[in-house]
Amino acid sequence: MRFISVLFCLLPVSLAASNEAGAGTISGTVRDLSGAAITGAAVEVKNPQGRTVSSTVSASTGDYKFPQLPAGNYAITVKMKGMKTYAHAYLAVDKATVIHEDVTLEVDDAPASVLPDNPPISAPVRPPSKDFYAEDGELELTGPSLSLNGETVDLPRDLVSVKGNIVWIYVPGHGRYRLSLKPHADLGFSLAGQVGGTSMWFRLGNEEIQIDADERIAPGSATYNLYALHQSDWLPPKENDSVRALMGPAAAPPVPSN
């Protein structure tokens, strides 16, 4: 009897320690590009190995919440029929962390299947964007995929990540595009598109380019203006590279002399 009573005395302490170790919380709101709440979106928390740790669905207000998460790194994945999947890796959680991760879902223009009650929308509505004012406004493209006017353009298989204040994209037959979060008007850059979440797009003339990444491209959670400089006659230094799309970081181009 004495052993049993001691065990019951120890049990609350063990539970309290467990609750303290799992005090991290991730919460947020799921919305569409118009700002309307999305109900019933499937929200999952995954560990770095891709295993689902916890799952829920967004409420009528679009809200979701994962309390009592053990310390560690997590990825939030949000799925909804007719919408593009949202994935953010990674959010660092410790016992004192309360992370607010709002999610904006975009319409999937080419879903694998279309349900009768979920017809596709012909053109996505893009959210308003703003300038990124921080001095360290780096773009980071992890696992990038590239499309030109809706057609996929193959990138080198060994291209894992590109990061810099200015990044460039070369497309055979179209030249090179330098991209930045800063206006750089004195260097010839012009407002051409947007960066938000894991996607960025821009349009110059009749050409529209979109880049999707595995992780968030720009710091912060807003949608930002994207500035571009097109060098139509630029070719890679190596002749063999001129026949394939390329991507890399770049220093700011020199200011034109008077």
N, C-alpha and C positions, 0 to 999 in steps of 0.2 A: 504494500500500500504506500509506503514511504517513497519507493521508486516511481510509482505512478504519479503521486502528488508533485514530486520534483519535476517530472516530465511536463505536467500541465503548467507549472510555473515558468518553465523555460520556453514553452511554445509561443506565448505572446511576444517575447523578446525576439525570437527568430522571425516572426511575421513582420514585426516593426522594422527589423534590419532589412528584410526583403523589400518592403515598401519604400524604404529610404533609398535603396539601390536602384529602384525602378521608378524614380520620380520624374523622369523626362516626359515631355508632352509635345506632340506635333498636332497642330490644328490649323484650319483654314476654311476658305469658302471656294466652291467651284462655280464658275460663271462662264457664260459665252462671251463672244466679242462685243456684244451690245451691253454687257454688264448685267444681264438677267441671270438669276440663280438657276442652276441646273440641279434637278432632283433625280435621285436614283443612280448617280454615277458610281461606278465601282472603284473604290479607293483602297489601295494596298500599300502596306509598308514592307519593304524587302531588305534583307541584309546584303552585305557585299557579295555573298555567294549566289544571290538571286532567289533565295528561299523566302516565301511569304511569312512574315512574322505575325502580322495582324491584318484584318480587312474589315471594311465597312462600306456603307453606301451614303451618299450625300443626302441630307435632310431636305425638307421643302424649302428651307432658306438657303440651300446650297452648302450648309456647314458640315464639316466632318471633324472628328477628334480622335486621337490615339493617346490616351493617358497611360501612365505607369510603364513607360518603355525603359528597358535596361540601357545603361550607357553603351554607346557604340555609334557606328555610321549606318545610316538608313537611306533608302531611295523611296520616293513617293511615286507611285504609278496610278494614273487615273484613266479609266476607260468608259466610254459611252457610245452606244450605237450611233453611227452616222458622224462621229467626231474623231478627230485625230487623237491618238494616244499621247498622254502627257507623261513624261518621265524626267525626274530630277534626281541626280546622284552627285554628291551625297550630302545628307544633313547630319551634322555631328550632334549627338545627344549626350548630355551627362545628367547627373542626378538633379541639377538645379536648372536645367534648360527648359524654357517654354518657347518653342519655335512656331511662328505663324507663317504658314506657307499657302498663300492664295494661288489658285489655279485657274487659268483661262484656257478653255477648250475651243479649238477651231473646227469648223465643218470640214469633213473629209470629202474633197471634191471627187474622189474616185474610190468609193468604198467597194470592198470585195462583193458585197451583196446589199441590196436595197430592200428594206421591208416596206410593205404597202403603207404603213402609218408613219414612215420616216423617209419622205422623198428628199432627194438631194437638192441643195441650193446651188443655182447656176454659178454664182460668183461670191466668194467670201467677202464679208464686210470687215475691213481692217480698222483696228482701234486708233484713236488719236494718239499721236506720239509727241515727244518732247526732246529737247537737246539734253545730252549727258554732260554735266558741267564739271565733274571731277577731273583732276589732272591726270589720274592714272586710268583713263577710260580704255582699258584693253579689251579687245575682242579675243575670244577663245573658242576655237572650233575643234571639238573632240569627236572623232569618228564621223567626219563630215560626208554628206552626200550632196550632189550638185545636179540642178536641172536648168535647162535653157529653153524658154518658151514652152514649158510643160514636158519637155523630153529629157530623160535622164542622160547625163554626161558622165562617163566613167572617169574616176580619179585613180591614181596609183594605189594599189592594194596596201602598200606599206605606209600610206599616209595616215598617221594615228591622231596627231593633234597639231594645230597651228595657232600660235598665240602672239599678239603684238598690238601696239597702238594703231598700227596700220597693217592690214593683211591684203594680199593680192591674189587674184584668180586669173589664170590664163586659160582661154578657150581657143583651140585651133580655128583659124579663120575669122576670129573676132577680136584678137588682141588681148591686152591685159587690163584688168579693172583693179584699182586700188581703193580700199574701203576703210572708212574711219568713223568713229563716233563724234569726232570734232569737225567743225565746218571746214577749216583750212581753205577759206575762200581765196586767200592770197596765193595759194598754191594751185588753184584751178579746180578744187573740189566743188561739187554742187550737191544739193539735196536730191537724193535719188530713191530712197526707200526707207525701210524700217527694220529694227531688230527687236524681237520680243521672245522671251522664253528660249526655246531651242531652235528657233527659226529666224532667218533673215532673208529679205528679198529686196531687190531694187530693179528699177527700169530705166534704161537709157535708150532713147530713140524707140525703135520697134522691138527691142530685146528686153525680156524680163528674165532675171536670174533669181533662183531661190536656192538657199543652202540650209539644210537641216543638220542638226548635230545631236549627239547623244546626251549632252549636258547643256545647261544654260550658257548662252553665247556671250551676253553682256552682263557686267555687274549690276545688281539691283533687279527689281521685279517689274519695273514699268516697261512700256514700249517706247523705244528711242528712235530718233531720227538717224538715218544712215547716209553718209556722204560718200560720193564716189568720184573717181577721176579715171576716165577711159583713155587708154593709150592704144589706139587701134592698130598701129604699125609695129608694136613691140613683139619681139620674138625671143624665146629662151636662148641663153648663150650656147647651149649644146643643140646642135642641129637635130639630133634624134628626138629631143624633147618637144620639138615644134608640132608633132603629130598627135600629142595627147594633152588632156587638160591637166593643169598643175595648180598648186596652191601653196602659199608660203607667207612668212612675215616679212615686213619691209620697213625701212627707215623712211621718214618723211622725205618726199622729193625736194630738191633744191628750189628755193624761191627764184622765180624768173627775174633776170636782171633787166634793168631799163635800157 
